[in-house]
């Protein structure tokens, strides 16, 4: 799973939330995102 907020992977065991996106072009799309996004990797 990839977090929709920070575009980083959500590891198994990490708390995350899901949200349904009801867009005209995409029915039933579910995105995942961290409850608390981790800090961005250093050096970027
Ligand atoms: Zn995140």
mmCIF file of the protein (N, C-alpha, C, O) and its ligand, coordinates in Angstrom:
data_MODEL
# 
_entry.id   MODEL 
# 
loop_
_entity.id 
_entity.type 
_entity.pdbx_number_of_molecules 
1 polymer     1 
2 non-polymer 1 
# 
_entity_poly.entity_id                      1 
_entity_poly.type                           'polypeptide(L)' 
_entity_poly.nstd_linkage                   no 
_entity_poly.nstd_monomer                   no 
_entity_poly.pdbx_seq_one_letter_code       
;(UNK)(UNK)(UNK)(UNK)(UNK)(UNK)(UNK)(UNK)(UNK)(UNK)(UNK)(UNK)(UNK)(UNK)(UNK)(UNK)
(UNK)(UNK)(UNK)(UNK)(UNK)(UNK)(UNK)(UNK)(UNK)(UNK)(UNK)(UNK)(UNK)(UNK)(UNK)(UNK)
(UNK)(UNK)(UNK)(UNK)(UNK)(UNK)(UNK)(UNK)(UNK)(UNK)(UNK)(UNK)
;
_entity_poly.pdbx_seq_one_letter_code_can   XXXXXXXXXXXXXXXXXXXXXXXXXXXXXXXXXXXXXXXXXXXX 
_entity_poly.pdbx_strand_id                 A 
# 
loop_
_entity_poly_seq.entity_id 
_entity_poly_seq.num 
_entity_poly_seq.mon_id 
_entity_poly_seq.hetero 
1 1  UNK n 
1 2  UNK n 
1 3  UNK n 
1 4  UNK n 
1 5  UNK n 
1 6  UNK n 
1 7  UNK n 
1 8  UNK n 
1 9  UNK n 
1 10 UNK n 
1 11 UNK n 
1 12 UNK n 
1 13 UNK n 
1 14 UNK n 
1 15 UNK n 
1 16 UNK n 
1 17 UNK n 
1 18 UNK n 
1 19 UNK n 
1 20 UNK n 
1 21 UNK n 
1 22 UNK n 
1 23 UNK n 
1 24 UNK n 
1 25 UNK n 
1 26 UNK n 
1 27 UNK n 
1 28 UNK n 
1 29 UNK n 
1 30 UNK n 
1 31 UNK n 
1 32 UNK n 
1 33 UNK n 
1 34 UNK n 
1 35 UNK n 
1 36 UNK n 
1 37 UNK n 
1 38 UNK n 
1 39 UNK n 
1 40 UNK n 
1 41 UNK n 
1 42 UNK n 
1 43 UNK n 
1 44 UNK n 
# 
loop_
_struct_asym.id 
_struct_asym.entity_id 
A 1 
B 2 
# 
loop_
_chem_comp.id 
_chem_comp.type 
_chem_comp.mon_nstd_flag 
UNK 'L-peptide linking' . 
ZN  non-polymer         . 
# 
_pdbx_entity_nonpoly.entity_id   2 
_pdbx_entity_nonpoly.name        ? 
_pdbx_entity_nonpoly.comp_id     ZN 
# 
_pdbx_nonpoly_scheme.asym_id         B 
_pdbx_nonpoly_scheme.entity_id       2 
_pdbx_nonpoly_scheme.mon_id          ZN 
_pdbx_nonpoly_scheme.ndb_seq_num     1 
_pdbx_nonpoly_scheme.pdb_seq_num     101 
_pdbx_nonpoly_scheme.auth_seq_num    101 
_pdbx_nonpoly_scheme.pdb_mon_id      ZN 
_pdbx_nonpoly_scheme.auth_mon_id     ZN 
_pdbx_nonpoly_scheme.pdb_strand_id   A 
_pdbx_nonpoly_scheme.pdb_ins_code    . 
# 
loop_
_atom_site.group_PDB 
_atom_site.id 
_atom_site.type_symbol 
_atom_site.label_atom_id 
_atom_site.label_alt_id 
_atom_site.label_comp_id 
_atom_site.label_asym_id 
_atom_site.label_entity_id 
_atom_site.label_seq_id 
_atom_site.pdbx_PDB_ins_code 
_atom_site.Cartn_x 
_atom_site.Cartn_y 
_atom_site.Cartn_z 
_atom_site.occupancy 
_atom_site.B_iso_or_equiv 
_atom_site.pdbx_formal_charge 
_atom_site.auth_seq_id 
_atom_site.auth_comp_id 
_atom_site.auth_asym_id 
_atom_site.auth_atom_id 
_atom_site.pdbx_PDB_model_num 
ATOM   1   N  N  . UNK A 1 1  ? 0.841   -1.194 0.000   1.00 0.00 ? 1   UNK A N  1 
ATOM   2   C  CA . UNK A 1 1  ? 0.000   0.000  0.000   1.00 0.00 ? 1   UNK A CA 1 
ATOM   3   C  C  . UNK A 1 1  ? 0.875   1.241  0.000   1.00 0.00 ? 1   UNK A C  1 
ATOM   4   O  O  . UNK A 1 1  ? 1.946   1.269  0.606   1.00 0.00 ? 1   UNK A O  1 
ATOM   5   N  N  . UNK A 1 2  ? 0.398   2.262  -0.689  1.00 0.00 ? 2   UNK A N  1 
ATOM   6   C  CA . UNK A 1 2  ? 1.128   3.521  -0.743  1.00 0.00 ? 2   UNK A CA 1 
ATOM   7   C  C  . UNK A 1 2  ? 0.253   4.609  -0.136  1.00 0.00 ? 2   UNK A C  1 
ATOM   8   O  O  . UNK A 1 2  ? -0.932  4.721  -0.447  1.00 0.00 ? 2   UNK A O  1 
ATOM   9   N  N  . UNK A 1 3  ? 0.849   5.390  0.717   1.00 0.00 ? 3   UNK A N  1 
ATOM   10  C  CA . UNK A 1 3  ? 0.111   6.465  1.358   1.00 0.00 ? 3   UNK A CA 1 
ATOM   11  C  C  . UNK A 1 3  ? -0.243  7.544  0.332   1.00 0.00 ? 3   UNK A C  1 
ATOM   12  O  O  . UNK A 1 3  ? 0.608   7.983  -0.442  1.00 0.00 ? 3   UNK A O  1 
ATOM   13  N  N  . UNK A 1 4  ? -1.491  7.958  0.338   1.00 0.00 ? 4   UNK A N  1 
ATOM   14  C  CA . UNK A 1 4  ? -1.947  8.962  -0.619  1.00 0.00 ? 4   UNK A CA 1 
ATOM   15  C  C  . UNK A 1 4  ? -1.481  10.360 -0.231  1.00 0.00 ? 4   UNK A C  1 
ATOM   16  O  O  . UNK A 1 4  ? -1.544  11.290 -1.036  1.00 0.00 ? 4   UNK A O  1 
ATOM   17  N  N  . UNK A 1 5  ? -1.019  10.500 0.991   1.00 0.00 ? 5   UNK A N  1 
ATOM   18  C  CA . UNK A 1 5  ? -0.569  11.823 1.442   1.00 0.00 ? 5   UNK A CA 1 
ATOM   19  C  C  . UNK A 1 5  ? 0.904   12.044 1.124   1.00 0.00 ? 5   UNK A C  1 
ATOM   20  O  O  . UNK A 1 5  ? 1.282   13.031 0.493   1.00 0.00 ? 5   UNK A O  1 
ATOM   21  N  N  . UNK A 1 6  ? 1.736   11.089 1.583   1.00 0.00 ? 6   UNK A N  1 
ATOM   22  C  CA . UNK A 1 6  ? 3.176   11.292 1.476   1.00 0.00 ? 6   UNK A CA 1 
ATOM   23  C  C  . UNK A 1 6  ? 3.813   10.413 0.409   1.00 0.00 ? 6   UNK A C  1 
ATOM   24  O  O  . UNK A 1 6  ? 5.015   10.510 0.163   1.00 0.00 ? 6   UNK A O  1 
ATOM   25  N  N  . UNK A 1 7  ? 3.025   9.562  -0.221  1.00 0.00 ? 7   UNK A N  1 
ATOM   26  C  CA . UNK A 1 7  ? 3.508   8.710  -1.301  1.00 0.00 ? 7   UNK A CA 1 
ATOM   27  C  C  . UNK A 1 7  ? 4.586   7.746  -0.830  1.00 0.00 ? 7   UNK A C  1 
ATOM   28  O  O  . UNK A 1 7  ? 5.401   7.279  -1.626  1.00 0.00 ? 7   UNK A O  1 
ATOM   29  N  N  . UNK A 1 8  ? 4.589   7.453  0.446   1.00 0.00 ? 8   UNK A N  1 
ATOM   30  C  CA . UNK A 1 8  ? 5.522   6.470  0.958   1.00 0.00 ? 8   UNK A CA 1 
ATOM   31  C  C  . UNK A 1 8  ? 4.755   5.200  1.302   1.00 0.00 ? 8   UNK A C  1 
ATOM   32  O  O  . UNK A 1 8  ? 3.545   5.219  1.528   1.00 0.00 ? 8   UNK A O  1 
ATOM   33  N  N  . UNK A 1 9  ? 5.482   4.120  1.334   1.00 0.00 ? 9   UNK A N  1 
ATOM   34  C  CA . UNK A 1 9  ? 4.851   2.840  1.604   1.00 0.00 ? 9   UNK A CA 1 
ATOM   35  C  C  . UNK A 1 9  ? 4.352   2.760  3.029   1.00 0.00 ? 9   UNK A C  1 
ATOM   36  O  O  . UNK A 1 9  ? 4.958   3.297  3.956   1.00 0.00 ? 9   UNK A O  1 
ATOM   37  N  N  . UNK A 1 10 ? 3.238   2.080  3.176   1.00 0.00 ? 10  UNK A N  1 
ATOM   38  C  CA . UNK A 1 10 ? 2.706   1.829  4.505   1.00 0.00 ? 10  UNK A CA 1 
ATOM   39  C  C  . UNK A 1 10 ? 3.085   0.405  4.878   1.00 0.00 ? 10  UNK A C  1 
ATOM   40  O  O  . UNK A 1 10 ? 2.675   -0.557 4.228   1.00 0.00 ? 10  UNK A O  1 
ATOM   41  N  N  . UNK A 1 11 ? 3.866   0.293  5.923   1.00 0.00 ? 11  UNK A N  1 
ATOM   42  C  CA . UNK A 1 11 ? 4.327   -1.023 6.326   1.00 0.00 ? 11  UNK A CA 1 
ATOM   43  C  C  . UNK A 1 11 ? 3.234   -1.765 7.084   1.00 0.00 ? 11  UNK A C  1 
ATOM   44  O  O  . UNK A 1 11 ? 2.369   -1.175 7.731   1.00 0.00 ? 11  UNK A O  1 
ATOM   45  N  N  . UNK A 1 12 ? 3.314   -3.067 6.975   1.00 0.00 ? 12  UNK A N  1 
ATOM   46  C  CA . UNK A 1 12 ? 2.354   -3.876 7.704   1.00 0.00 ? 12  UNK A CA 1 
ATOM   47  C  C  . UNK A 1 12 ? 2.533   -3.635 9.203   1.00 0.00 ? 12  UNK A C  1 
ATOM   48  O  O  . UNK A 1 12 ? 3.649   -3.654 9.722   1.00 0.00 ? 12  UNK A O  1 
ATOM   49  N  N  . UNK A 1 13 ? 1.432   -3.413 9.871   1.00 0.00 ? 13  UNK A N  1 
ATOM   50  C  CA . UNK A 1 13 ? 1.488   -3.164 11.295  1.00 0.00 ? 13  UNK A CA 1 
ATOM   51  C  C  . UNK A 1 13 ? 1.393   -1.690 11.631  1.00 0.00 ? 13  UNK A C  1 
ATOM   52  O  O  . UNK A 1 13 ? 1.069   -1.314 12.757  1.00 0.00 ? 13  UNK A O  1 
ATOM   53  N  N  . UNK A 1 14 ? 1.687   -0.848 10.622  1.00 0.00 ? 14  UNK A N  1 
ATOM   54  C  CA . UNK A 1 14 ? 1.570   0.586  10.872  1.00 0.00 ? 14  UNK A CA 1 
ATOM   55  C  C  . UNK A 1 14 ? 0.084   0.982  10.846  1.00 0.00 ? 14  UNK A C  1 
ATOM   56  O  O  . UNK A 1 14 ? -0.692  0.449  10.052  1.00 0.00 ? 14  UNK A O  1 
ATOM   57  N  N  . UNK A 1 15 ? -0.291  1.897  11.698  1.00 0.00 ? 15  UNK A N  1 
ATOM   58  C  CA . UNK A 1 15 ? -1.679  2.361  11.671  1.00 0.00 ? 15  UNK A CA 1 
ATOM   59  C  C  . UNK A 1 15 ? -1.941  3.176  10.414  1.00 0.00 ? 15  UNK A C  1 
ATOM   60  O  O  . UNK A 1 15 ? -1.159  4.055  10.054  1.00 0.00 ? 15  UNK A O  1 
ATOM   61  N  N  . UNK A 1 16 ? -3.039  2.875  9.761   1.00 0.00 ? 16  UNK A N  1 
ATOM   62  C  CA . UNK A 1 16 ? -3.391  3.611  8.550   1.00 0.00 ? 16  UNK A CA 1 
ATOM   63  C  C  . UNK A 1 16 ? -4.904  3.722  8.468   1.00 0.00 ? 16  UNK A C  1 
ATOM   64  O  O  . UNK A 1 16 ? -5.642  3.027  9.167   1.00 0.00 ? 16  UNK A O  1 
ATOM   65  N  N  . UNK A 1 17 ? -5.332  4.602  7.608   1.00 0.00 ? 17  UNK A N  1 
ATOM   66  C  CA . UNK A 1 17 ? -6.760  4.773  7.391   1.00 0.00 ? 17  UNK A CA 1 
ATOM   67  C  C  . UNK A 1 17 ? -7.062  4.592  5.916   1.00 0.00 ? 17  UNK A C  1 
ATOM   68  O  O  . UNK A 1 17 ? -6.176  4.700  5.068   1.00 0.00 ? 17  UNK A O  1 
ATOM   69  N  N  . UNK A 1 18 ? -8.298  4.320  5.628   1.00 0.00 ? 18  UNK A N  1 
ATOM   70  C  CA . UNK A 1 18 ? -8.711  4.205  4.234   1.00 0.00 ? 18  UNK A CA 1 
ATOM   71  C  C  . UNK A 1 18 ? -9.821  5.211  3.970   1.00 0.00 ? 18  UNK A C  1 
ATOM   72  O  O  . UNK A 1 18 ? -10.555 5.616  4.871   1.00 0.00 ? 18  UNK A O  1 
ATOM   73  N  N  . UNK A 1 19 ? -9.914  5.590  2.732   1.00 0.00 ? 19  UNK A N  1 
ATOM   74  C  CA . UNK A 1 19 ? -10.970 6.536  2.371   1.00 0.00 ? 19  UNK A CA 1 
ATOM   75  C  C  . UNK A 1 19 ? -11.462 6.206  0.971   1.00 0.00 ? 19  UNK A C  1 
ATOM   76  O  O  . UNK A 1 19 ? -10.673 5.930  0.067   1.00 0.00 ? 19  UNK A O  1 
ATOM   77  N  N  . UNK A 1 20 ? -12.751 6.238  0.812   1.00 0.00 ? 20  UNK A N  1 
ATOM   78  C  CA . UNK A 1 20 ? -13.329 5.980  -0.499  1.00 0.00 ? 20  UNK A CA 1 
ATOM   79  C  C  . UNK A 1 20 ? -13.360 7.261  -1.316  1.00 0.00 ? 20  UNK A C  1 
ATOM   80  O  O  . UNK A 1 20 ? -13.756 8.322  -0.834  1.00 0.00 ? 20  UNK A O  1 
ATOM   81  N  N  . UNK A 1 21 ? -12.940 7.136  -2.545  1.00 0.00 ? 21  UNK A N  1 
ATOM   82  C  CA . UNK A 1 21 ? -12.979 8.275  -3.453  1.00 0.00 ? 21  UNK A CA 1 
ATOM   83  C  C  . UNK A 1 21 ? -14.121 8.064  -4.434  1.00 0.00 ? 21  UNK A C  1 
ATOM   84  O  O  . UNK A 1 21 ? -14.135 7.103  -5.202  1.00 0.00 ? 21  UNK A O  1 
ATOM   85  N  N  . UNK A 1 22 ? -15.060 8.965  -4.393  1.00 0.00 ? 22  UNK A N  1 
ATOM   86  C  CA . UNK A 1 22 ? -16.191 8.836  -5.297  1.00 0.00 ? 22  UNK A CA 1 
ATOM   87  C  C  . UNK A 1 22 ? -16.054 9.866  -6.413  1.00 0.00 ? 22  UNK A C  1 
ATOM   88  O  O  . UNK A 1 22 ? -16.685 10.923 -6.394  1.00 0.00 ? 22  UNK A O  1 
ATOM   89  N  N  . UNK A 1 23 ? -15.234 9.533  -7.358  1.00 0.00 ? 23  UNK A N  1 
ATOM   90  C  CA . UNK A 1 23 ? -15.041 10.418 -8.497  1.00 0.00 ? 23  UNK A CA 1 
ATOM   91  C  C  . UNK A 1 23 ? -15.845 9.902  -9.681  1.00 0.00 ? 23  UNK A C  1 
ATOM   92  O  O  . UNK A 1 23 ? -16.207 8.728  -9.749  1.00 0.00 ? 23  UNK A O  1 
ATOM   93  N  N  . UNK A 1 24 ? -16.109 10.796 -10.594 1.00 0.00 ? 24  UNK A N  1 
ATOM   94  C  CA . UNK A 1 24 ? -16.932 10.420 -11.742 1.00 0.00 ? 24  UNK A CA 1 
ATOM   95  C  C  . UNK A 1 24 ? -16.231 9.371  -12.599 1.00 0.00 ? 24  UNK A C  1 
ATOM   96  O  O  . UNK A 1 24 ? -16.875 8.515  -13.207 1.00 0.00 ? 24  UNK A O  1 
ATOM   97  N  N  . UNK A 1 25 ? -14.925 9.450  -12.637 1.00 0.00 ? 25  UNK A N  1 
ATOM   98  C  CA . UNK A 1 25 ? -14.167 8.551  -13.511 1.00 0.00 ? 25  UNK A CA 1 
ATOM   99  C  C  . UNK A 1 25 ? -13.675 7.317  -12.770 1.00 0.00 ? 25  UNK A C  1 
ATOM   100 O  O  . UNK A 1 25 ? -13.088 6.421  -13.376 1.00 0.00 ? 25  UNK A O  1 
ATOM   101 N  N  . UNK A 1 26 ? -13.907 7.266  -11.485 1.00 0.00 ? 26  UNK A N  1 
ATOM   102 C  CA . UNK A 1 26 ? -13.420 6.121  -10.722 1.00 0.00 ? 26  UNK A CA 1 
ATOM   103 C  C  . UNK A 1 26 ? -14.432 5.787  -9.639  1.00 0.00 ? 26  UNK A C  1 
ATOM   104 O  O  . UNK A 1 26 ? -14.602 6.536  -8.678  1.00 0.00 ? 26  UNK A O  1 
ATOM   105 N  N  . UNK A 1 27 ? -15.077 4.695  -9.800  1.00 0.00 ? 27  UNK A N  1 
ATOM   106 C  CA . UNK A 1 27 ? -16.090 4.317  -8.818  1.00 0.00 ? 27  UNK A CA 1 
ATOM   107 C  C  . UNK A 1 27 ? -15.503 3.304  -7.847  1.00 0.00 ? 27  UNK A C  1 
ATOM   108 O  O  . UNK A 1 27 ? -14.928 2.293  -8.250  1.00 0.00 ? 27  UNK A O  1 
ATOM   109 N  N  . UNK A 1 28 ? -15.657 3.589  -6.587  1.00 0.00 ? 28  UNK A N  1 
ATOM   110 C  CA . UNK A 1 28 ? -15.220 2.639  -5.588  1.00 0.00 ? 28  UNK A CA 1 
ATOM   111 C  C  . UNK A 1 28 ? -13.729 2.587  -5.411  1.00 0.00 ? 28  UNK A C  1 
ATOM   112 O  O  . UNK A 1 28 ? -13.204 1.552  -5.001  1.00 0.00 ? 28  UNK A O  1 
ATOM   113 N  N  . UNK A 1 29 ? -13.013 3.670  -5.706  1.00 0.00 ? 29  UNK A N  1 
ATOM   114 C  CA . UNK A 1 29 ? -11.580 3.694  -5.486  1.00 0.00 ? 29  UNK A CA 1 
ATOM   115 C  C  . UNK A 1 29 ? -11.300 3.957  -4.014  1.00 0.00 ? 29  UNK A C  1 
ATOM   116 O  O  . UNK A 1 29 ? -11.870 4.865  -3.409  1.00 0.00 ? 29  UNK A O  1 
ATOM   117 N  N  . UNK A 1 30 ? -10.427 3.160  -3.461  1.00 0.00 ? 30  UNK A N  1 
ATOM   118 C  CA . UNK A 1 30 ? -10.078 3.322  -2.050  1.00 0.00 ? 30  UNK A CA 1 
ATOM   119 C  C  . UNK A 1 30 ? -8.604  3.691  -1.955  1.00 0.00 ? 30  UNK A C  1 
ATOM   120 O  O  . UNK A 1 30 ? -7.745  3.021  -2.528  1.00 0.00 ? 30  UNK A O  1 
ATOM   121 N  N  . UNK A 1 31 ? -8.330  4.745  -1.237  1.00 0.00 ? 31  UNK A N  1 
ATOM   122 C  CA . UNK A 1 31 ? -6.943  5.147  -1.019  1.00 0.00 ? 31  UNK A CA 1 
ATOM   123 C  C  . UNK A 1 31 ? -6.584  4.873  0.435   1.00 0.00 ? 31  UNK A C  1 
ATOM   124 O  O  . UNK A 1 31 ? -7.446  4.857  1.315   1.00 0.00 ? 31  UNK A O  1 
ATOM   125 N  N  . UNK A 1 32 ? -5.303  4.662  0.664   1.00 0.00 ? 32  UNK A N  1 
ATOM   126 C  CA . UNK A 1 32 ? -4.808  4.407  2.009   1.00 0.00 ? 32  UNK A CA 1 
ATOM   127 C  C  . UNK A 1 32 ? -3.860  5.533  2.391   1.00 0.00 ? 32  UNK A C  1 
ATOM   128 O  O  . UNK A 1 32 ? -3.146  6.070  1.544   1.00 0.00 ? 32  UNK A O  1 
ATOM   129 N  N  . UNK A 1 33 ? -3.858  5.880  3.644   1.00 0.00 ? 33  UNK A N  1 
ATOM   130 C  CA . UNK A 1 33 ? -2.896  6.869  4.104   1.00 0.00 ? 33  UNK A CA 1 
ATOM   131 C  C  . UNK A 1 33 ? -2.595  6.655  5.568   1.00 0.00 ? 33  UNK A C  1 
ATOM   132 O  O  . UNK A 1 33 ? -3.412  6.122  6.320   1.00 0.00 ? 33  UNK A O  1 
ATOM   133 N  N  . UNK A 1 34 ? -1.386  7.087  5.967   1.00 0.00 ? 34  UNK A N  1 
ATOM   134 C  CA . UNK A 1 34 ? -0.957  6.931  7.346   1.00 0.00 ? 34  UNK A CA 1 
ATOM   135 C  C  . UNK A 1 34 ? -1.858  7.735  8.287   1.00 0.00 ? 34  UNK A C  1 
ATOM   136 O  O  . UNK A 1 34 ? -2.362  8.797  7.923   1.00 0.00 ? 34  UNK A O  1 
ATOM   137 N  N  . UNK A 1 35 ? -2.047  7.229  9.463   1.00 0.00 ? 35  UNK A N  1 
ATOM   138 C  CA . UNK A 1 35 ? -2.691  8.036  10.497  1.00 0.00 ? 35  UNK A CA 1 
ATOM   139 C  C  . UNK A 1 35 ? -1.760  9.203  10.826  1.00 0.00 ? 35  UNK A C  1 
ATOM   140 O  O  . UNK A 1 35 ? -2.191  10.347 10.969  1.00 0.00 ? 35  UNK A O  1 
ATOM   141 N  N  . UNK A 1 36 ? -0.479  8.881  10.940  1.00 0.00 ? 36  UNK A N  1 
ATOM   142 C  CA . UNK A 1 36 ? 0.544   9.906  11.116  1.00 0.00 ? 36  UNK A CA 1 
ATOM   143 C  C  . UNK A 1 36 ? 1.651   9.620  10.126  1.00 0.00 ? 36  UNK A C  1 
ATOM   144 O  O  . UNK A 1 36 ? 2.344   8.609  10.236  1.00 0.00 ? 36  UNK A O  1 
ATOM   145 N  N  . UNK A 1 37 ? 1.821   10.514 9.151   1.00 0.00 ? 37  UNK A N  1 
ATOM   146 C  CA . UNK A 1 37 ? 2.842   10.281 8.143   1.00 0.00 ? 37  UNK A CA 1 
ATOM   147 C  C  . UNK A 1 37 ? 4.228   10.406 8.774   1.00 0.00 ? 37  UNK A C  1 
ATOM   148 O  O  . UNK A 1 37 ? 4.466   11.292 9.595   1.00 0.00 ? 37  UNK A O  1 
ATOM   149 N  N  . UNK A 1 38 ? 5.147   9.506  8.381   1.00 0.00 ? 38  UNK A N  1 
ATOM   150 C  CA . UNK A 1 38 ? 6.510   9.589  8.893   1.00 0.00 ? 38  UNK A CA 1 
ATOM   151 C  C  . UNK A 1 38 ? 7.239   10.769 8.262   1.00 0.00 ? 38  UNK A C  1 
ATOM   152 O  O  . UNK A 1 38 ? 6.808   11.319 7.248   1.00 0.00 ? 38  UNK A O  1 
ATOM   153 N  N  . UNK A 1 39 ? 8.338   11.141 8.878   1.00 0.00 ? 39  UNK A N  1 
ATOM   154 C  CA . UNK A 1 39 ? 9.147   12.211 8.328   1.00 0.00 ? 39  UNK A CA 1 
ATOM   155 C  C  . UNK A 1 39 ? 9.723   11.792 6.989   1.00 0.00 ? 39  UNK A C  1 
ATOM   156 O  O  . UNK A 1 39 ? 9.990   10.613 6.755   1.00 0.00 ? 39  UNK A O  1 
ATOM   157 N  N  . UNK A 1 40 ? 9.908   12.750 6.128   1.00 0.00 ? 40  UNK A N  1 
ATOM   158 C  CA . UNK A 1 40 ? 10.490  12.443 4.823   1.00 0.00 ? 40  UNK A CA 1 
ATOM   159 C  C  . UNK A 1 40 ? 11.930  11.983 4.995   1.00 0.00 ? 40  UNK A C  1 
ATOM   160 O  O  . UNK A 1 40 ? 12.626  12.425 5.909   1.00 0.00 ? 40  UNK A O  1 
ATOM   161 N  N  . UNK A 1 41 ? 12.372  11.097 4.116   1.00 0.00 ? 41  UNK A N  1 
ATOM   162 C  CA . UNK A 1 41 ? 13.767  10.648 4.192   1.00 0.00 ? 41  UNK A CA 1 
ATOM   163 C  C  . UNK A 1 41 ? 14.710  11.821 4.078   1.00 0.00 ? 41  UNK A C  1 
ATOM   164 O  O  . UNK A 1 41 ? 14.473  12.763 3.323   1.00 0.00 ? 41  UNK A O  1 
ATOM   165 N  N  . UNK A 1 42 ? 15.774  11.747 4.834   1.00 0.00 ? 42  UNK A N  1 
ATOM   166 C  CA . UNK A 1 42 ? 16.751  12.839 4.818   1.00 0.00 ? 42  UNK A CA 1 
ATOM   167 C  C  . UNK A 1 42 ? 17.521  12.838 3.501   1.00 0.00 ? 42  UNK A C  1 
ATOM   168 O  O  . UNK A 1 42 ? 17.632  11.820 2.818   1.00 0.00 ? 42  UNK A O  1 
ATOM   169 N  N  . UNK A 1 43 ? 18.042  14.003 3.175   1.00 0.00 ? 43  UNK A N  1 
ATOM   170 C  CA . UNK A 1 43 ? 18.860  14.111 1.975   1.00 0.00 ? 43  UNK A CA 1 
ATOM   171 C  C  . UNK A 1 43 ? 18.049  14.383 0.734   1.00 0.00 ? 43  UNK A C  1 
ATOM   172 O  O  . UNK A 1 43 ? 18.576  14.314 -0.376  1.00 0.00 ? 43  UNK A O  1 
ATOM   173 N  N  . UNK A 1 44 ? 16.791  14.690 0.897   1.00 0.00 ? 44  UNK A N  1 
ATOM   174 C  CA . UNK A 1 44 ? 15.969  14.994 -0.264  1.00 0.00 ? 44  UNK A CA 1 
ATOM   175 C  C  . UNK A 1 44 ? 15.337  16.362 -0.077  1.00 0.00 ? 44  UNK A C  1 
ATOM   176 O  O  . UNK A 1 44 ? 14.596  16.824 -0.945  1.00 0.00 ? 44  UNK A O  1 
HETATM 177 ZN ZN . ZN  B 2 .  ? 1.855   9.019  4.715   1.00 0.00 ? 101 ZN  A ZN 1 
# 
